[in-house]
């Protein structure tokens, strides 16, 4: 779940996320902040993320699985585009309407088909795109309230190889051509989920404000027929177990979140921003597809466990000159996986370091850019198979994702009408 949707928050590393309310992106981060925006305001931003998520094979890895490390798995050879569009409209001085379009949930990974972890995952994508019609009401000079409906379009794909025992692989040289005799399982579906976002903005005085936001859980219930290929003799075993052609259910719960934020203008040049947040990943519901024993299959999916996370961010703004405002920020998100990570989600705790700048073109328009470095450390993976690879087991996937890091660059523009 990213804080980055192509706005100035990239350069602030999300500091002041729900209290900044300086442009139309507040429709997404805290709808109550729309009461600070005069007239009609529109902001659009785009971003490009590059990530070095790559598996390093460890000494305990099953040698029968080969030596392919999977390549750079995130996005398209490491590249992932993103962005958002936000509109705020003044119905009256007290009532504001808005709409946001952004995608900040999910990930996409594609390993080489014959990589050492192919029996755990080859390709996966979980993407949530949201449309958020919003409203805000200014109760008095200090208090504003806001709400959004979150209509989320969800896309899910998961592809995994299934190992066929050596005795059932005619014409395949073992282990050199093992992957050429693999079967394959794929699930793909799309659906809609619904949720709500609530926001509160309290302005202590003209220089200091606090924001409280809550986003509800969104249920994305994916259902699709199990699509198999190249099964050969093990198709009978899957048929006898009632798994061939069965419907796979993957119930993803986009975590509910809560965040408190502040913004304080210290003097004519400096402002201080910060945030504290919580995300309920313990109900996430991601699963791992595949089977541990193709000769005696009992299930096509295994649940993965996650835990709730917390978030801290601190940042600053500095007025360099009348047209230029500089942004800085640092943030930390705690781990949502305990111990070893799954190759389905090779991410965990992370540090963000951001900087950016905003340039005033006129009283009614500005543009800006932002850069962010996201560091996730080194993550270990150790998945053990109950059967040897020659007998159809998944094998021992042992190794690490070393010094995971991502670079994000965004450019945005804002106009008031």
N, C-alpha and C positions, 0 to 999 in steps of 0.2 A: 504494500500500500504506500504509494509515493506521495510526498508533499509537493512534488515538482510537476506543474502543468503549464510550463512556459511563461511564468509570470516573474515578478520581482522577488517572490518568495524563494526562488532558486538561489539568488545572491545572498539572501538572509539565512539560508539553511533552515527555513521555516520559523525563525524567531518572530514572535508577535503575530503568528499565523491568524488568530481569530480576533485581533484587536487593531491591526494596522489600518484597515479600511481606508486606504488612500486611492483606490481605483475600483473599477467594476469587478475585479476578481474577488472582492468580498462577497459577491453573490454565492460563490462556491465555498469560501473559507468561513464566513459568518454572515448569513443574510441580514442580520440586524444592522450591520455596518452600512447598508445602503442608505440609511437615513442621513449619513454624512455627505452624500453625493448629490450635488445640485443637478437639475436638468436631466437629460438623457446621456448616459455615458456607455461607451463600448470599448472593450479591450480584447485584443486577439494576440496570442503568442504561440510561438513554435519552439521546439527544443529538439536536440539530438543528443542521445546518450550512447557512449561507447563503454563496453565492459569487457574485462579480461577473464571472465569465468572460464576456467580450463582445469581439467582433472589431471593430477599427477599420479601415475600408477605406483603403488607401494609394494614393498617386498613380500607382503602376505597375499597378494592378488593371485588367483588361480591361473597358472601359466597356460592352461588350455584355452583361456579366453583371448589370447593373442596379445598384441602390443599397441593397439590403436587407442590413443588417449581421448578420442572423441572430438578433438578440435575445439575451437572457441565456440562455446555452446549458446551463449546468450544472444537472442535476437537473430539478426542476419550477420553472421560472422562477427558478432560483437556489437553491431549497430542497432539502435532502437529509436524510432522517431516518436514524438509526442507533442502535446500542446493543449490549448483550450481556447474557448471563446465565451465572453461574458457581457451581458447587457443589463443595465440598470435604468429604470424609467420612473420619473417623478409623477405620480398620479396627483399628489398634493404635497405641501411641505411636510406633512406627517406620514403619508402613505407612499411607499415605494414598491414597485414591481420589478422583477428581474427574471432572467433565465441564464443558465450556465450549461455549457456543453464541454465535458472533459472526461478523460479516462485516466484514473489514478490507481486502478486496482488490477493486479494480475502480473503475469510474466509469460515469456515464450522462450523455450529452449529447444535446440536441435543438435543432437550429437550425430557423429558419423554412424551409419547403420551397423557397421561391424565393430563398433568400439567395445571395450572390455565390459562395459556395464549395460550392454544391449538387452540383457534379460531382465533388467530393472526398468529401463526407459530408453527409447530412441528419440522420441520427439514428444513434446508436450506444450500446450498453450492453454492458458486460462486468462481471459481478457474481459474486463468489465468497462463498458462505456456508459456514461450517465448523462441524462438530460434532467435538469433541475429547475422547474418553474418555482419562483420564490416570491415572498411578500415580506415587507418590513413595516413596522408601525412605531412611530416616535411617541412614547407615552408622555414624556415631559422633556425638559432640557437636558436631563441626565440619563434617562433610561430609554433604550430602544429594544424591541423584540422582533425576531424574524423567524421564518419557517420556510422549508423547501420540501417538495415532493421529489424523491429520488427514483426516477425510472431508469433502471440499469439493464442494458442489453448485455447478456453474457454469452461468450463463445468458449467452448471447451474441446480440446483434442488431446488424446493420449495414445501413443503408439509404442509397442514393446515387442521384442523378439521372444519367441518361445523355443527353448532348447529341445531338440529331438535326440534321444539317446543314440550313441554311436552305432549300435547294432541295427538301427532302423534308418541309417543314412547310406543307402546304396550309391556307390560311385563318387562319394565325397571323401577326399583325402583328409584324414584327421591327424593333427588339429589345424593344419594350414588352411584348409578351405571350410572350416567348421561353419562359419557364418553363412556360407552359400547354401547350406542345408537347413537353415532356421525356418521355423514357421513364424507367423506374425499375427498379432492381435491389435486391432485399432478400434477406438471409440471416438465418435465425433458428434456434437450436438450444439444447439444454441437455444437460448431461452430468455425470458424477461423476469426480472425481480423488482420488488418495490420496497421503498423505505422512506424515512422522513429524517430531515435535518432540522434541528432547533438551535437558535442563537440568541444570545443576550449581549448587549453592549451597554456598559455603564461608564459615563464620562464624569470622573471625579471633578475635573475642571477643564479648562480649554487646552491644557497641556498633557493631561493624563487620562487614560481610559483603560478599562478592563473588558475582556471578552470571555464569555463562557459558551462553549458549543457542545452539542451532542448529536451524533449520527447513529441512527438505528441500524440493527442488523438487517442485511438484505439476503434473502434466500434465493439461491440459484440452483434449481432442481433439474439436473441434467439426466436424461434418459435416452439410451440408444441401444440398438442391437449390437451385440458383439460381432465384429467383422473379422473373420479369420482368412488367412491365405497360406498356401503351401503346407497344409497340415500333414498330408500323407497318412501313415498308419495311426497316428495319435488322434485323428479325428474321431475314430470309434470310441476311444476312451472319453473324450469330451462329450460325445453323444450319449454314452451310457450314464455319464454323470449329470446329464441334463443341462450342460453348460454351452453346448454348440447351438448358436443362434439365440441364446438367452439375452434378456434385456439387462444391461448394466445400469445401476443407479448410482450417481455421484451427486450427493447433496452438499453443495458448497454454501457455507454461511460467511458472507462478507462481514468481517467483525464490526460490532458496534464500537464506537469510540467516544471519549470525552476529553475535552481539552480546556485549560484555562490559559489566557494570554494577557499580556499587558503592553502598553505603549506609553512612553513618557518623554515629552520634549523637554530636555534639560535646560537648553538655552537656544540662542538663535542658530547655532550650528549643529549641536549634538542631540540625538534622540536615542533612547535605550529601549530595547524590545526583548521579550522573553515569552516562553511557553512551557507548560507542563501538560503531558497527555498520557492517555491509557488506551490500549486496544485489546479487545477480547478475542485473541487468537485461539484460546482453548476450545472454541466451538467451530473452528474453521472447517474441518471435515474433508481435507484432501486425502486421496487414496492412491495406492500404488497398484497398477494392473499387472497381470501375469499369473503364472502358476509355478509353484515350487516343485511339483512332480507331475510331468505330463503323462506318466503311465497310470497315475492314480490321482487325478485332479479333483480338488474339493471346492475350490473357489477361484474366481478371476480377479479378486481385489483384496487388498489389505489396508486397513485404516492406519493412518499416520497420526501421531500425537503431537500436539503443540501446546504452548502455554501463553498466557497473557503477557503483554509487554508494556513498558512505560517509556516515556519520551521526555527529554529535556532540551531546550534550545535557548540560546542567548545571542543577541545581535545588537548592532548599532547602525545608525544612519548619520552621515556627516555632510552638511551643506558646504560643498567645496566653493561654489559660486552661485549666483542666482539661477543659471540654467542647470547646474549639475548637482545631483544628490547621489552620494556614494553609499552603498550597502555592504555590510559585513555580517557574518553569522557563523556559529558553530552549534552542532546538535548531536545528541546521542540517543540511539534507540536500543533497548535491551534485547536479549536473545529470545526467540520464540520456539527454538528447538533445543532440547537438552542433549548434550553430548554430541555424538556423530550426526551429521546431516544426511538427508536423502539426496540422491542426484536429481530428483524431481524438483527440489527447492534448495539449491546450494547457496543459501543466504542465511544470515542470522543477525547478530548484533552489528551495529554500524555507526560510524562517525561521519558527520557531514561538515564540510568546510566550504563556505560560500563567499563570493564577493560579486558586486555588480555596480551598475551606475544607471542613473535616469537623467535624461536631458529634456528640459522644457522647451518645446518648439514655439509655443505660444501659451496664452492663458487657458486655452481649451484643448491643447494636444501635447503629448509627450511620447517619447520612445525610450527604450532602455535595453540593456543586455545584462546577462548574468552568467556566472560560471560557478560550478560546484564540483568538489572532489568528494566522493563517497568511498570510504575505506571499510571493508568488511573483515579484514584479517585473514588468517589461514584456518580453514575448516576441514576437519577430518571426516572420512567416510569409512565405515567398516560394516559391510553387510555380509552375513554368513549364510551359506547354503546348507540345507539338511542333507542333500544328496551330492555326490561328486558330479562334476560336469559330464563325464563320460556316460553316466546313468541318466542324464536329463536334467540335472540340477542347474540352478542359476549360476553357481560358482561363488567364490568369495571375492567380493568387490572391496578392495582395500586400497586406500590412497588418500589424497588430500586435494583441496582447492587452495592453492597457495596465493597469499597476498591479494585476495579479491579486491578489486577497486573499479570504480566507474567515474567517468568524467561527463558532466552534463553542461551543455551550452544552450542558452535560450536568448531569443530576441522577441520583443513585444512592442506593441504600439497602442496608444489610448487616445480616444477622441470624445469631446463633450459637444453635444448639439443643443 
